[in-house]
Amino acid sequence: MLNGTIEFGNIASISLSGNMALLGNKGGIITLLNKDGIKIHSVSYIKRQTKQQGYNHSFLCL
């Protein structure tokens, strides 16, 4: 789990080194939670996308 705050209108970039968080090679779901643990947004990715090194996912929270 990653912790921190993203203020309204700002952008955060999180790079995964493989030491703290890993994404599965078969696809999965990345979920953004608020401070109360309520899901704000999520994106899914598929196996084909895991072969693209440096692939980016974006969250847009309104």
N, C-alpha and C positions, 0 to 999 in steps of 0.2 A: 504494500500500500504506500502511495506517495501522499505526503501531506503538504499543505500550503494554501495560499489564498490567491485567487485571480480576481482582481478588481474589475468592475464593470467597464467594458470598453478596452481592456488590456489584453495582451496576448502572452501566453506562457509556452515555452518550448521545453519539452522533456525528452532527453536522450536516454535510451536504455542501454546500459553497458553490458548487461547480462549478469552482473553481480547482484543487483537488487531486485529487478523485475524482469520477467521473461514473457514473451508472447509465444503462444503455441504455434507450431508449424502447420497445424491442420486447420487453422482459422479460429475465430473466437469472437468475443465481445469485449469492448473496452467501455467501462462505465464511469461517468463523472458524477460524484455525489456532492451534496452540499454539506455544510458543517453539522447538520443533524442526521446525516446518513441517508438522506432521501435522494433518489436518483433524479438528476437534472437532465442528463442526456446520455446517450450511448451510441456507439458505432460498432458495426461488425466488420470483420474482414474474413476473406476466404483463403483457402490453401494457396491458390495461384498468386495471391498478393504477397505471401511470405517469401517467395522466391525473388522478389524485387528488393534488393538491399537498399536501405535508405528510404523506404516507402513511408509517406507521412499520412497521418489521419488528423482531421480537423474537427474541433467541437465549436459550435456556434450556440451561445446561450443568450437568449433574449429576456 
